[in-house]
């Protein structure tokens, strides 16, 4: 410590011998004498040795992925590592203070005595100098030319240090290669209308760019570029989707989902309630957008047809309450993927202030597009106001001119496509769906904390993880584990629950169960098929995004947009970019994979705050929310989107009709989200406040648009069907009609309760009457016996007439079916 006070501008001629003697004295604890001798050697006995030079893109500053792809005309992060050694003994590397070995800081070198220069076809875009107390030199460079390039880094010194230079060699690519695969994907997808083919071709194209050879690009694509993403966190997401798909499949097979829909249908008396109940079901089945669209659309389609709600409106409500709700919920198939993307983006910029789950929760108030779309759907149902193509679709349906122009597959063909169907011959009970889902939801949060406890105890054996506060437990939690645990518990419960509902009339042994254990497992396996296409699209999108990231797309975007962007405008710009990409590709998850690292890098460039500050965390949450919002927006509007196609299929409406009626509404909500959400919140306005301000303005704008002649017209009346099929009575229009309809719904609930009570009383009366008959004696019994003996002849004649009538009906039905 005394030696640290002395510095000398020039080296001592006796440096080697004296330094050896100093080390011996230090080991013998003769510190005063060692410090005195060290005075004549000070710092100059130590010289730097350059070891490695690494050049990376902004999306992977630590080069942990090993991407060796270099771009010309783009600012790239450059890192030189070095060590310090005794120049009298070149093989002796001076390390830390541990073990009595003196470090550079203990020998007090003067950083201004050293310099470093670079030569080659590149220019510096940052400071290149020795750090005061570090073994890493960080700077930025820009390659000027493409092709094979060599850069030489040399150390200059005012004393006797003679340091060997270090060279960097690599192939430098054209500046705009990173954006080319995106253009290829945007061109091929509309032409082929097949997202799988488009993603495979675009991902292969990225491998060709990296290898600069068609064959080698093909081999690389089907080799390391596929295996890397497939066996990363994507595997954990797909495992959870498989388990949850099994839970949904078993619920459908048991009839629980259908019974829940049938019970709701009993109270749907008019077109308003048809739309309102569909909206509510979006919240009931919130755990996954695929399950939402497939179940809600197919379950309520017959009911909404009866009350003359157009199939276009049904598919719009189904689609726009699927992805937004699933993306917002902290318990869904989306959260696993969102957490993986947030965690990867955090690592790319070195953000460690909060864990990925905390950042997910922080971003929820900033999901303006999702919140605005959900509010818009509800207001649209209640107000009865429509404009654009949706208005004319609703007007056609109310007039009795058809709820849809089928022109495609029949309903029978659609039903045959479903991988799981309800089992016939068993009672369908709503709680066979409600109980497993409730257990899944309730158990997730405790299991999330339990996973945090497990990780803490694994990091520090012998300590009690539960002794930490809840925030620490959440920061160390593994959401993938908790989701799979919760879904697995629900699946095990289903096997027990369905087996316990035993009825001997269905058969002996296990045949008497509602669903045999093997039957439940078979339904679970079939249920996973619901997600097969989605998981295939996810895998291909993940591979494409991984390859695109290795081309340093984020670095290219930062270079192209960084100088013109500010932290205030960034969320709105990122939202628009994600909208375009998602609409063209049709994959919201693929858009997230591509733009999460891009958005994080852009913010890291333009923000005025430190990376691990609270202010930067707020900006980062808003930026992440804009990525999620733009991904969902494009997913709503793209004709090649998986959820758009599934919504149209489940609602049995032509895809083009669904797309053209939904697009104006999604565009309106997206513009309002930018003006009333992303821009104000990025300027400092609280996100929650902007939601409460934005919702009334969003609804007011919708009403104004519905008053424009040609774009809309008079409000469409609420339709109430009569038993004969016509309109029974006008329930009204707009808010007044919705109010009357809700009053009828409340009365319906009250009447259902009264009927249930009355049924209970009638059962008691019947039981009492039966007891009275049994006690009345042989006289009454004899009379009843005589009456029953008089019936068979009449009953036999009636059955003959009935059979003859049924035969005539079957013959007419057969003829009609042939025609």
Buried (B, 14 or more C-beta within 10 A) or exposed (E): EEBBEBBBEEBBEBBBEBBEBBBEBBEEEBBEEBBBBBBBBBBBBBBBBBEEBBBBBBBBBEBEBEBEBBBBBBBBBBBBBBEBBBBBEEEEEBBEEEEEBBBBBBBBBBEEBBBBEBEBBBEEEEEBEBEEEEBEBBBBBBBEEBEEBEBBBBBEBBBBBEBEEBEBEBEBBEBBBBBBBBEBBBEBBBEEEEBBBBBBBBBBBBBBBBBEEEEBBBBBBEEEBBEBBBEBBBEBBBBBBBBBBBBBBBBBBBBBBBBBBBEBBEBBBBBBBBBBBBBBBBEBBBBBBBBBBBBBBBBBBEBBBBBBBBBBBBBBBBBBBBBBBBBBBBBBBBBBBBBBBBBBBBBBBEBEBBBBBBBBEBBBBBBBBBBBBBBBBBBBBBBBBBBBBBBBBBBBBBEEEEBBBEEBBEEEEBEEEBBBBBBEEBEBBBEBBBBBBEBBBEBBBEBBBBBBBBBBBEEEEEEEBEEBEEEBBBBBBBBBBBBBBBBBBBBEBBBEBBBEBEEEEBEEEBEBBBBBBEBBBBBBBBBBEBBEBBBBBBBBBBBBBBBBBBBBBBBBBBBBBBEEBEBBBBBBBBBBBBBBBBBBBBBBBBBBBBBBBBBBBBBBBBBEBEBEEEEBBBBBBBBBBBBBBBBBBBBBBBBBBBBBBBBBBBBBBBBEBBBBBBBBBBBBBBEBBBBBBBBBBBEEBEBEEBBEBBBEEBBEBBEEBBEEEEEBBEBBBBBBBEEEEEBBEEBBBBEEBBBBBBEBBEEBEEEEEEEEEEEEEEEEEEEEEEEEEEEEEEEEEEEEEEEEEEEEEEEEEEEEEEEEEEEEEEEEEEEEEEE
